[in-house]
Amino acid sequence: MSDPFDGTERSIGQLVASATAEMSALVHDEIALAKAEIRQDVKRGAMGSAAALVAVVVLLFSLPLLSFALAYGIQAWSHWNLSICFLLSFAANVLLALLLGLIAYAKFRKVKKPEKSIASAKQTAAIMGNVKPHPRPVAADAARVALDKGESVARSSA
C-alpha cells in the first residue's frame, strides 16, 4: 500500500496489478507447501510399497527352496514324519510374510493428507470470501449519471 503522507496515491490499475501479483505469489507458495507435504508422504508410501513388495517376493519365490531346506532340516533334527516338517516349513514362511505385511501396513498408516496446505487454502478462501469491493458513494454517482444524461439530451436538442 502507498504511504498516506507522501502525497501520492496509487491508481486503480496499480492496485489491481499489485493484488494480482500478491495473489499469484500466494498461490505459488501454497502449491510449494502442498508439494513439500506430498513429497514426504510419497516417501513414506514408497517405503511401505517396498516392504509389501518384499513380503510378496519372499512368500512367492523363497517358498519352494526355503520350504524344502527347512522341512529336511526339521526332519533330520527331530526324526518326525516328512509331511509334518513341510507343514512347519510353510508356517514359518507365512509368519515371515505376515511380519513384513505388518511393517508395510504400519508405513501406510503414517501417510497423511497435506493438512497444512488444506488449512492454508481454506484460510485463503475464507479471506477472499469476506473481501468486499471498495464502497462508492451512491448519491454522487447517481447525480453524475443524471447530469451526464441531461447534458446529452441538451446537446441532442440544440
Sequence and secondary structure as in RCSB ss.txt:
>XXXX:A:sequence
MSDPFDGTERSIGQLVASATAEMSALVHDEIALAKAEIRQDVKRGAMGSAAALVAVVVLLFSLPLLSFALAYGIQ
AWSHWNLSICFLLSFAANVLLALLLGLIAYAKFRKVKKPEKSIASAKQTAAIMGNVKPHPRPVAADAARVALDKG
ESVARSSA
>XXXX:A:secstr
   TTSS    HHHHHHHHHHHHHHHHHHHHHHHHHHHHHHHHHHHHHHHHHHHHHHHHHHSHHHHHHHHHHHHH
HHH   HHHHHHHHHHHHHHHHHHHHHHHHHHHHT    HHHHHHHHHHHHHHHH       HHHHHHHHHHHHH
HHHHHHH 
